[in-house]
Amino acid sequence: MIVHGFAGIGWSEALRSMGLTDIGLELAWPACRTRIAAGHTTIHCDVTQYPTAPFKSHTVKKIDSPPCPGFGKSGKKLGLRDLPLVHQAIDDLAHGSDTRAAIGAACLDERSILTAEPMRWHYDLRPEWIAMEQVPSVLPVWQQYAEILTRWGYSTATGVLDAADYGLGQRRPRAVLIASRVREVVLPAPTHGGLGQPPLVAMAEVIGWGYTRRPAPTVTGGGTATGGAEPFGNGTRQAMKRAIGTDAWKDRGVPHLRPTIAECAALQGFRPGLKFHGRQGQQHLIVGNAVPVPLADAVIRAAAGVGERNFRAAA
């Protein structure tokens, strides 16, 4: 049983491609509607209030991507100032003491405490494997999780991975944690951009802006071949805004400057035709907040010990 907190849809779409399913706990109703319509089992709830007891009789695997705005520019980075409090809450939960309410009330950003939430589930359920993702500035928190899980007998790996190295058409660095109590784990090796690998994928190639791939460079002696394309930008709208005014943008022939939902979804690695629900702004949030599907695929395979695959070739 794969229990998925702060569910969204990115991780679930990666699981779907492997023939696996999850139970997603999600508060935002448009995200729930999107999940349900896509065939993903969903519980509409506040994950921080949901009990762990219904899952204790099962062998659980756990996935979490707590909300990240408090640790980025959109949240004025108040989450970074809350880190000492978050560390304390995680340590308390790892010792069976639930201090989330008191510590959360002391945080400058009310969302900061959500990054401690997965430890409640880890302490109660001791999942077989764990996969977590957040913005790069949260890496110290994942390292704290790893130290605790290692003491509990888990093999762990943490680091910042760029989704472009796994076939995504944009730069998308994310802090990840992988842990397992049944196998040794390591961070997944890049699948794109290295010697003998497919080249990095250009944004224009993904969304069809009249892109023509340049020949891959010839490598002599040592070194790494980066291929004939370089993804640019960080994030879906941000990546596309950097293209405004270029020939690719002009050839697009669309007067508005806002990328479509379908274009943003393609840049996150979602399958064509996946329907997102809610108002347009809500749909953009569902897409933009999601874990890029190729990165989720690589991380889950590393955590679960599932065989590797070339995501773009198999999609």
Secondary structure, DSSP 4 states (H G I P E B T S, - for coil): -EEEES--SHHHHHHHHTT---EEEE--HHHHHHHHHTT-EEEES-TTTS-SGGGTTS--EEEE----GGGSGGGTTHHHHTHHHHHHHHHHHHTT---HHHHHHH-SSTTGGGGGHHHHHHHHH--SEEEEEE-GGGHHHHHHHHHHHHHTT-EEEEEEEEGGGGT-SSB-EEEEEEEESSS---PPPP-SSSTTSPPPPPHHHHHTSS--PPPPPP--SSS----S-----BSHHHHHHTTTTSHHHHHH--S--SPPHHHHHHHTTPPTT----SSHHHHHHHHHHSPPHHHHHHHHHHHHTPPP--HHHH-
